[in-house]
Amino acid sequence: MSKFKFSVGPWNVHEGADSYGPATRKSISLEEKFRRFKEIGFDAVQFHDDDVVPNMNELSNEEIIAEAKKVKALLDKYDLKAEFVAPRLWMDPHTIDGGYMSTSEEDREFAMWRSYRSIDIARALDCDLIVLWLAREGTLCAESKSPVWATQKLVEAIDKMLDYDKTIRVCIEPKPNEPIDRSICGTMGHVMAVSAATKDPKRVGGNLESAHAMLAGLDPAHEIGFAMAFDKLFTVHLNDQNGIRYDQDKSFGVENLRAAFNQVKVLLENGYGSKGEYVGLDVKAMRTTSDADSYKHLENSLKIFKMLEEKAEKFDYKYRDECIKNRDFEGLEMYVIELLLRG
């Protein structure tokens, strides 16, 4: 029996389209996804604002909330919770040059409108967490935007969200690159600095994604631990990555098993989940996956996490301490490998 609760997003069951080719699988309704998520063993669902209200730009605030309440009823039907809502600013014509850091005041105002509506949607879904993936917040042309000005604009935007709802929490998901090559807030350290600059740092934290840490050349377990040391790890997106390439969102643990083990271990050791946090899986099916296997990457990721959780529960801390005392780090490494391979 796992000690953790798990969440997943509707986008993790997708049609297979990418930058280089069309869709390879059929679309699946939101309700059917909820039904299967519950069946697989998930406890909560992560949302973008337009996952909940697809045509939200065309609706009034009251209509947006009404549509969100319909999704809440679906969640209740399958005994699922909403974990967070994230404003999807990177897919709109207003935000091609960023949202909070756009050089257009009109577009910055649009970004705030979507953010406020995301808070409204979150409240209609009975959750208090807003996740910011700062996809296009940065520059493609270095001289076009001052990083000082851009960072200040991000802090201002978060402060406005904190003012809009006095109990909402804001969670930044850092990524060092793609789709922008000079990002603002690319690592968990950046998140901590931005959090400290806001008017209510206790309500601003981070969402660590495994692949994003690897893209920055960092160890995901250490990024997780860094955030937890400051009580700033509000959620996680666990997946895997084959080197410093594009963001692959591979099934958790399939490329870097020891790194995956250490992510599970640091969460387990430090009581992650004791405040209601979820283990989020942000994984995508391979493009060649069939319709029949649309959920297999989620099933595999959940199974791998739970297997590694069992390994972490067996970890021999007494033997570790002996190895440390004797500086026998080769022995400790071999112990970890044998634990993973033989149990």
C-alpha positions as CSV (number, residue, x, y, z in Angstrom):
1,M,0.0,0.0,0.0
2,S,1.6,3.3,-1.1
3,K,2.0,6.1,1.4
4,F,1.3,8.6,-1.4
5,K,-1.7,10.0,-3.3
6,F,-1.3,10.4,-7.1
7,S,-2.5,12.9,-9.7
8,V,-2.5,13.1,-13.5
9,G,-3.5,15.6,-16.2
10,P,-5.9,15.1,-19.1
11,W,-3.1,16.1,-21.5
12,N,-1.2,12.9,-20.5
13,V,-3.7,10.9,-22.5
14,H,-3.3,12.6,-25.9
15,E,-3.6,12.1,-29.6
16,G,0.1,11.8,-30.4
17,A,0.5,15.0,-32.6
18,D,3.8,16.7,-32.3
19,S,5.8,19.4,-34.1
20,Y,6.7,16.9,-36.8
21,G,3.6,15.0,-37.5
22,P,-0.2,14.7,-37.1
23,A,-2.3,12.9,-34.5
24,T,-1.9,9.1,-34.3
25,R,-4.7,8.3,-31.9
26,K,-8.3,9.2,-31.4
27,S,-9.5,11.8,-28.9
28,I,-11.0,10.6,-25.6
29,S,-13.7,12.4,-23.7
30,L,-12.9,14.1,-20.4
31,E,-15.4,11.9,-18.5
32,E,-13.9,8.7,-20.0
33,K,-10.4,9.9,-18.9
34,F,-11.7,10.5,-15.4
35,R,-13.2,7.0,-15.3
36,R,-10.0,5.4,-16.4
37,F,-7.8,7.5,-14.1
38,K,-9.8,6.3,-11.1
39,E,-9.7,2.7,-12.3
40,I,-5.9,2.9,-12.7
41,G,-5.4,4.2,-9.2
42,F,-5.2,8.0,-9.4
43,D,-6.7,10.2,-6.7
44,A,-6.7,13.7,-8.3
45,V,-6.6,15.5,-11.7
46,Q,-4.4,18.3,-12.7
47,F,-5.9,20.9,-15.1
48,H,-5.1,23.8,-17.4
49,D,-7.8,26.4,-17.4
50,D,-9.0,25.5,-20.8
51,D,-9.0,21.8,-20.0
52,V,-11.9,22.7,-17.8
53,V,-13.5,25.5,-19.9
54,P,-12.2,25.0,-23.5
55,N,-13.8,28.2,-25.0
56,M,-13.2,30.4,-22.0
57,N,-12.0,33.4,-24.0
58,E,-15.6,33.7,-25.4
59,L,-17.4,33.5,-22.1
60,S,-18.3,35.8,-19.3
61,N,-16.8,35.3,-15.8
62,E,-20.2,33.8,-14.6
63,E,-20.3,31.4,-17.6
64,I,-16.8,30.2,-16.9
65,I,-17.6,29.4,-13.3
66,A,-20.8,27.6,-14.4
67,E,-18.8,25.5,-16.8
68,A,-16.2,24.7,-14.2
69,K,-18.9,23.5,-11.8
70,K,-20.0,20.9,-14.4
71,V,-16.5,19.5,-14.4
72,K,-16.5,19.5,-10.6
73,A,-19.7,17.4,-10.8
74,L,-17.8,14.9,-13.0
75,L,-14.9,14.7,-10.6
76,D,-17.3,14.0,-7.8
77,K,-19.0,11.3,-9.8
78,Y,-15.7,9.4,-10.0
79,D,-14.5,10.3,-6.5
80,L,-11.6,12.4,-7.8
81,K,-10.2,15.7,-6.6
82,A,-8.8,18.6,-8.5
83,E,-5.1,19.2,-7.6
84,F,-4.4,22.5,-9.4
85,V,-5.3,24.8,-12.3
86,A,-2.7,26.3,-14.6
87,P,-3.4,29.2,-17.0
88,R,-2.4,28.0,-20.5
89,L,-0.8,31.3,-21.7
90,W,1.5,29.8,-24.3
91,M,-1.2,28.7,-26.8
92,D,-3.0,32.1,-27.3
93,P,-2.3,34.8,-30.0
94,H,-2.1,37.3,-27.1
95,T,0.9,35.6,-25.6
96,I,3.3,34.8,-28.5
97,D,5.9,37.0,-26.8
98,G,5.1,35.9,-23.3
99,G,2.3,36.7,-20.9
100,Y,3.4,38.3,-17.7
101,M,6.6,39.5,-19.4
102,S,5.1,40.5,-22.8
103,T,6.4,43.9,-24.0
104,S,2.7,44.6,-24.8
105,E,0.7,46.1,-21.9
106,E,-2.5,44.8,-23.5
107,D,-1.1,41.3,-23.6
108,R,0.1,41.5,-20.0
109,E,-3.5,42.5,-19.0
110,F,-4.8,39.5,-21.0
111,A,-2.4,37.2,-19.1
112,M,-3.7,38.5,-15.8
113,W,-7.3,38.0,-17.0
114,R,-6.6,34.4,-17.7
115,S,-4.8,34.0,-14.3
116,Y,-7.8,35.5,-12.4
117,R,-10.1,33.2,-14.3
118,S,-7.9,30.2,-13.5
119,I,-8.3,31.2,-9.8
120,D,-12.0,31.3,-10.2
121,I,-12.0,27.9,-11.9
122,A,-9.8,26.5,-9.1
123,R,-12.3,27.7,-6.5
124,A,-15.2,26.1,-8.5
125,L,-13.2,22.9,-8.5
126,D,-12.5,23.2,-4.8
127,C,-8.8,23.5,-5.0
128,D,-6.4,26.3,-3.9
129,L,-3.3,25.7,-6.1
130,I,-2.4,27.6,-9.3
131,V,0.6,26.3,-11.3
132,L,2.6,28.6,-13.5
133,W,4.5,27.0,-16.3
134,L,6.4,30.0,-17.7
135,A,6.6,28.6,-21.2
136,R,7.2,31.7,-23.2
137,E,8.4,34.0,-20.4
138,G,11.8,35.0,-21.5
139,T,13.3,36.0,-24.8
140,L,14.3,34.6,-28.2
141,C,16.3,37.8,-28.9
142,A,18.5,38.7,-26.0
143,E,18.4,42.4,-26.5
144,S,14.6,42.6,-26.8
145,K,13.8,42.3,-23.2
146,S,15.7,43.2,-20.0
147,P,15.9,40.2,-17.6
148,V,15.7,42.6,-14.7
149,W,12.5,44.1,-16.0
150,A,11.1,40.7,-17.0
151,T,11.7,39.2,-13.5
152,Q,10.1,42.2,-11.9
153,K,7.1,41.8,-14.1
154,L,6.8,38.2,-12.9
155,V,6.8,39.2,-9.3
156,E,4.2,41.9,-9.9
157,A,2.0,39.3,-11.6
158,I,2.2,36.9,-8.8
159,D,1.5,39.6,-6.3
160,K,-1.7,40.5,-8.2
161,M,-2.8,36.9,-8.0
162,L,-2.1,36.8,-4.3
163,D,-4.2,39.9,-3.9
164,Y,-7.0,38.6,-6.0
165,D,-7.6,35.6,-3.7
166,K,-6.1,35.8,-0.2
167,T,-6.0,32.0,0.3
168,I,-4.8,30.8,-3.2
169,R,-1.3,29.4,-3.5
170,V,0.9,30.0,-6.5
171,C,3.3,27.3,-7.7
172,I,6.0,27.9,-10.3
173,E,7.1,25.0,-12.5
174,P,10.7,25.9,-13.6
175,K,12.1,24.9,-17.0
176,P,15.5,26.2,-18.4
177,N,14.5,26.2,-22.1
178,E,12.0,25.2,-24.8
179,P,10.0,26.7,-26.2
180,I,12.0,29.8,-25.2
181,D,15.8,29.7,-25.3
182,R,16.4,32.3,-22.6
183,S,14.0,31.6,-19.9
184,I,13.2,33.5,-16.7
185,C,13.0,31.2,-13.6
186,G,14.6,28.1,-15.0
187,T,15.5,26.2,-11.8
188,M,14.1,25.6,-8.3
189,G,16.7,28.1,-7.1
190,H,15.1,30.8,-9.3
191,V,11.7,29.8,-7.9
192,M,12.9,30.3,-4.3
193,A,14.3,33.8,-5.2
194,V,11.0,34.8,-6.9
195,S,9.0,33.5,-4.0
196,A,11.0,35.5,-1.5
197,A,10.4,38.7,-3.5
198,T,6.6,38.4,-3.4
199,K,4.3,39.9,-0.8
200,D,3.4,36.6,0.7
201,P,6.3,34.1,0.2
202,K,4.5,31.4,2.3
203,R,1.9,31.1,-0.5
204,V,4.5,30.8,-3.4
205,G,6.4,27.6,-4.0
206,G,7.5,25.2,-6.7
207,N,6.5,22.3,-8.8
208,L,9.6,20.2,-9.7
209,E,9.5,18.3,-12.9
210,S,12.1,15.5,-13.3
211,A,12.7,16.2,-17.0
212,H,13.1,19.9,-16.6
213,A,15.7,19.4,-13.9
214,M,17.6,17.1,-16.2
215,L,17.4,19.6,-19.0
216,A,19.2,22.1,-16.7
217,G,21.9,19.4,-16.0
218,L,20.7,19.0,-12.5
219,D,19.7,16.0,-10.3
220,P,15.9,15.9,-9.8
221,A,16.2,14.5,-6.3
222,H,18.4,17.3,-5.3
223,E,16.0,19.9,-6.7
224,I,13.2,18.2,-4.8
225,G,15.3,18.2,-1.7
226,F,16.3,21.8,-2.1
227,A,12.6,22.9,-2.3
228,M,11.6,20.7,0.6
229,A,14.3,22.2,2.8
230,F,12.4,25.5,2.5
231,D,9.0,24.0,2.7
232,K,8.4,25.1,-0.9
233,L,7.6,21.8,-2.7
234,F,3.9,22.2,-3.4
235,T,3.7,19.4,-5.9
236,V,5.9,17.4,-8.3
237,H,5.7,16.2,-12.0
238,L,7.6,13.0,-12.2
239,N,8.7,11.6,-15.5
240,D,12.0,10.7,-17.3
241,Q,14.3,12.1,-19.9
242,N,17.0,10.7,-22.3
243,G,19.7,13.3,-21.9
244,I,19.6,17.1,-22.6
245,R,17.3,17.0,-25.6
246,Y,13.7,18.3,-26.1
247,D,11.3,17.8,-23.2
248,Q,10.4,14.1,-23.6
249,D,8.1,13.3,-20.6
250,K,9.0,9.7,-20.7
251,S,7.4,7.2,-18.3
252,F,8.9,7.6,-14.8
253,G,12.0,5.6,-14.3
254,V,12.4,4.0,-17.7
255,E,15.7,5.9,-18.6
256,N,17.3,6.7,-15.3
257,L,16.3,4.1,-12.7
258,R,18.7,5.1,-9.9
259,A,17.7,8.8,-10.3
260,A,14.1,7.8,-10.1
261,F,14.8,5.8,-7.0
262,N,16.4,8.8,-5.3
263,Q,13.4,11.0,-6.2
264,V,11.1,8.5,-4.5
265,K,13.5,8.1,-1.6
266,V,13.8,11.9,-0.8
267,L,10.0,12.3,-0.9
268,L,9.5,9.3,1.4
269,E,12.3,10.4,3.8
270,N,10.9,13.9,4.3
271,G,7.2,13.2,4.7
272,Y,6.0,14.5,1.4
273,G,2.3,14.1,1.2
274,S,1.7,14.8,4.9
275,K,0.2,18.2,4.1
276,G,-2.0,16.8,1.3
277,E,0.5,17.0,-1.5
278,Y,0.1,14.7,-4.5
279,V,2.7,12.8,-6.5
280,G,1.9,14.1,-10.0
281,L,2.9,12.0,-13.1
282,D,3.4,14.1,-16.2
283,V,4.2,11.5,-18.8
284,K,3.3,11.1,-22.4
285,A,2.6,8.0,-24.5
286,M,5.1,7.2,-27.3
287,R,3.8,8.6,-30.6
288,T,3.5,5.0,-32.1
289,T,1.3,3.8,-29.2
290,S,-2.0,2.4,-30.3
291,D,-5.4,3.6,-29.2
292,A,-5.9,0.4,-27.1
293,D,-2.7,1.2,-25.1
294,S,-3.4,4.9,-24.6
295,Y,-3.1,4.6,-20.8
296,K,-0.3,2.1,-20.6
297,H,2.4,4.8,-19.9
298,L,0.4,5.9,-16.9
299,E,-0.1,2.4,-15.6
300,N,3.7,1.7,-16.0
301,S,4.7,5.0,-14.3
302,L,2.5,4.3,-11.3
303,K,3.7,0.7,-11.1
304,I,7.4,1.8,-11.3
305,F,6.9,4.5,-8.6
306,K,5.3,2.0,-6.2
307,M,8.0,-0.6,-6.9
308,L,10.7,2.0,-6.1
309,E,8.7,3.0,-3.0
310,E,9.0,-0.6,-1.8
311,K,12.8,-0.5,-2.4
312,A,13.1,2.8,-0.6
313,E,11.2,1.3,2.4
314,K,13.9,-1.4,2.6
315,F,16.8,1.0,2.5
316,D,19.3,0.0,5.2
317,Y,20.3,3.3,6.9
318,K,22.5,1.5,9.5
319,Y,24.6,0.0,6.7
320,R,24.7,3.4,5.0
321,D,26.0,5.0,8.2
322,E,28.7,2.3,8.4
323,C,29.7,3.0,4.8
324,I,29.9,6.7,5.5
325,K,32.0,6.2,8.7
326,N,34.4,4.0,6.7
327,R,34.3,6.2,3.6
328,D,33.3,3.1,1.7
329,F,31.2,4.9,-0.9
330,E,31.9,2.2,-3.5
331,G,30.3,-0.2,-1.1
332,L,27.3,2.1,-0.6
333,E,26.9,2.5,-4.4
334,M,27.0,-1.3,-4.8
335,Y,24.5,-1.8,-2.1
336,V,22.1,0.6,-3.9
337,I,22.6,-1.2,-7.2
338,E,21.9,-4.6,-5.6
339,L,18.9,-3.2,-3.8
340,L,17.5,-2.0,-7.2
341,L,18.4,-5.2,-9.1
342,R,17.8,-7.9,-6.5
343,G,15.8,-6.2,-3.7
